[in-house]
Amino acid sequence: MSPARTRVDDTDRAIIQALRVDGRLSVRALAEQVHISRANAYARLERLREGGVITGFTAQVAPEHLGLGTSAYVSVSIEQNTWKPVAAALRSVPSVERVALVGAEFDALVTVRCHDNHELRDTVLEQIQAIPGVKATRTWLIFEEADSDVMRGSEGRIGW
């Protein structure tokens, strides 16, 4: 039996959107922005965190400012029934930022951030391809990235 899912209403969506724009908002500022009381904002925020809707708060960092000037998507094809150990091994590779299981002609899509093309080559050829269960990889260089407003509607709300 799966745990009950936390219901999310329009006010919760407004809280989530405000925190996506600025995750450092105080509860007071959040309440003012969403037009609810501080007690209501605090209670809703705790319910969203405890219910697993809000899973954490992070700092978004421009990779190039950390000297990570080369980014790529690497598709990974794996042997059947090896997803769990392959995913764990991929997450342990220092240059791997994100691992996603996908339904496509390959099995996983990995975001990799490296200092340069040589490090990217070593990451793909010597680390990712050496993982037991990995059958093949394909690499796409990322030339430019931009945040998207795709999930936001015309009123700045997340469009669910």
Backbone torsions as a table, in degrees:
resi	resn	phi	psi	omega
1	MET	NA	127.9	-178.1
2	SER	-85.0	151.5	-179.6
3	PRO	-66.1	152.6	179.0
4	ALA	-64.3	140.3	179.1
5	ARG	-84.5	139.7	177.8
6	THR	-71.8	128.0	177.4
7	ARG	-75.5	141.5	-178.6
8	VAL	-122.3	121.8	178.6
9	ASP	-105.1	-174.6	-176.8
10	ASP	-62.3	-36.6	178.2
11	THR	-66.5	-42.1	176.4
12	ASP	-60.4	-42.5	178.6
13	ARG	-61.9	-38.3	177.9
14	ALA	-65.6	-39.1	176.9
15	ILE	-62.7	-47.4	-179.6
16	ILE	-60.7	-45.1	-179.7
17	GLN	-62.3	-43.9	179.4
18	ALA	-61.2	-40.5	-180.0
19	LEU	-73.3	-28.0	176.0
20	ARG	-68.2	-33.4	178.0
21	VAL	-75.3	-42.6	-179.9
22	ASP	-145.7	95.5	-178.4
23	GLY	-69.5	-5.6	-179.1
24	ARG	-98.8	7.7	179.2
25	LEU	-58.0	137.6	172.6
26	SER	-74.1	162.4	178.4
27	VAL	-61.7	-37.4	178.3
28	ARG	-61.5	-49.7	-180.0
29	ALA	-65.1	-37.8	177.7
30	LEU	-62.1	-45.6	179.6
31	ALA	-61.1	-43.2	178.9
32	GLU	-63.2	-43.0	-177.6
33	GLN	-66.7	-35.8	-176.4
34	VAL	-93.4	-7.7	177.2
35	HIS	67.1	49.0	174.1
36	ILE	-135.9	168.4	179.2
37	SER	-71.2	158.9	176.7
38	ARG	-61.4	-41.1	-179.9
39	ALA	-62.3	-41.6	178.6
40	ASN	-66.0	-42.9	179.4
41	ALA	-62.2	-44.4	179.9
42	TYR	-62.7	-46.1	-178.6
43	ALA	-63.6	-42.9	180.0
44	ARG	-66.4	-42.3	179.7
45	LEU	-61.8	-44.1	178.0
46	GLU	-63.6	-42.4	178.8
47	ARG	-63.0	-40.8	179.0
48	LEU	-66.8	-37.1	178.0
49	ARG	-71.6	-47.5	-179.1
50	GLU	-65.7	-31.8	179.8
51	GLY	-81.7	-1.5	177.7
52	GLY	79.7	9.3	177.1
53	VAL	-73.4	-50.4	173.4
54	ILE	-95.5	117.5	-173.1
55	THR	-100.3	-6.3	178.5
56	GLY	161.1	176.2	179.6
57	PHE	-127.8	133.2	-178.0
58	THR	-136.3	163.5	172.0
59	ALA	-95.9	130.5	175.0
60	GLN	-90.3	127.6	-174.2
61	VAL	-121.6	137.6	175.2
62	ALA	-74.1	115.9	-174.6
63	PRO	-56.4	-35.7	-177.8
64	GLU	-64.0	-25.5	177.3
65	HIS	-74.3	-15.1	175.8
66	LEU	-98.4	9.0	-179.0
67	GLY	82.0	11.7	-179.4
68	LEU	-97.9	77.3	-173.5
69	GLY	-83.3	-8.0	-179.7
70	THR	-119.9	122.9	178.3
71	SER	-126.2	149.9	-179.0
72	ALA	-153.8	155.9	167.0
73	TYR	-101.9	132.7	178.9
74	VAL	-121.1	118.1	173.9
75	SER	-84.6	142.7	-177.0
76	VAL	-128.6	124.6	172.2
77	SER	-99.7	134.4	-175.6
78	ILE	-126.4	162.3	175.1
79	GLU	-71.2	150.2	179.2
80	GLN	-56.8	145.2	175.9
81	ASN	64.4	22.8	178.0
82	THR	-116.1	10.5	-173.5
83	TRP	-56.5	-49.0	-175.0
84	LYS	-62.2	-52.0	179.7
85	PRO	-67.3	-34.2	178.3
86	VAL	-66.4	-45.2	179.4
87	ALA	-60.6	-42.6	178.4
88	ALA	-62.4	-42.7	179.6
89	ALA	-66.5	-40.4	178.4
90	LEU	-61.9	-43.1	-179.5
91	ARG	-65.0	-21.3	-179.4
92	SER	-85.9	-8.8	177.9
93	VAL	-74.4	123.4	-173.6
94	PRO	-55.3	-35.0	-176.9
95	SER	-83.6	-6.7	-178.7
96	VAL	-81.6	123.9	179.8
97	GLU	-94.7	-37.8	-174.4
98	ARG	-150.0	142.5	176.8
99	VAL	-126.8	127.4	178.9
100	ALA	-128.8	129.9	171.8
101	LEU	-79.4	130.1	-175.9
102	VAL	-129.4	159.5	174.2
103	GLY	-103.5	92.0	-176.4
104	ALA	-152.9	-165.5	177.3
105	GLU	-73.3	-6.9	172.5
106	PHE	-126.1	173.5	-170.6
107	ASP	-103.2	-28.8	-178.3
108	ALA	-140.9	149.4	174.2
109	LEU	-121.3	124.6	-172.8
110	VAL	-118.1	131.6	173.1
111	THR	-94.9	127.9	-176.5
112	VAL	-122.0	135.5	176.2
113	ARG	-121.9	123.9	-177.5
114	CYS	-133.3	165.8	177.5
115	HIS	-71.0	-38.5	-177.2
116	ASP	-157.8	180.0	-178.4
117	ASN	-64.4	-32.9	178.9
118	HIS	-64.5	-43.3	177.9
119	GLU	-66.4	-38.1	176.8
120	LEU	-61.6	-45.7	178.1
121	ARG	-57.2	-48.0	179.8
122	ASP	-63.7	-39.4	179.1
123	THR	-61.5	-47.2	-177.2
124	VAL	-73.6	-52.7	-172.1
125	LEU	-76.3	-35.3	-174.8
126	GLU	-101.0	-24.5	-178.0
127	GLN	-106.7	-55.9	-176.5
128	ILE	-68.0	-48.0	-178.2
129	GLN	-68.4	-16.8	179.4
130	ALA	-85.3	-6.6	-179.2
131	ILE	-71.0	126.9	177.0
132	PRO	-57.9	130.4	-179.0
133	GLY	103.2	-16.9	177.6
134	VAL	-80.2	122.3	179.7
135	LYS	-94.3	-39.5	-175.9
136	ALA	-159.1	156.0	175.0
137	THR	-133.7	159.6	172.6
138	ARG	-144.1	135.8	-172.4
139	THR	-117.2	133.7	174.1
140	TRP	-119.7	121.3	175.7
141	LEU	-71.4	142.6	175.7
142	ILE	-98.5	117.4	179.9
143	PHE	-84.6	-37.4	-177.8
144	GLU	-155.3	145.7	177.3
145	GLU	-129.3	148.4	176.4
146	ALA	-145.7	142.7	173.8
147	ASP	-67.2	150.5	-176.0
148	SER	-117.2	146.2	173.6
149	ASP	-98.3	18.9	-175.8
150	VAL	-56.5	-39.3	-176.0
151	MET	-79.3	-10.5	-177.9
152	ARG	-96.4	138.4	175.6
153	GLY	-83.3	-174.2	-177.9
154	SER	-65.1	-21.1	179.8
155	GLU	-95.6	11.1	179.8
156	GLY	81.1	4.9	179.8
157	ARG	-85.8	151.9	174.0
158	ILE	-71.4	128.7	-175.2
159	GLY	-88.6	84.1	177.5
160	TRP	-99.6	NA	NA
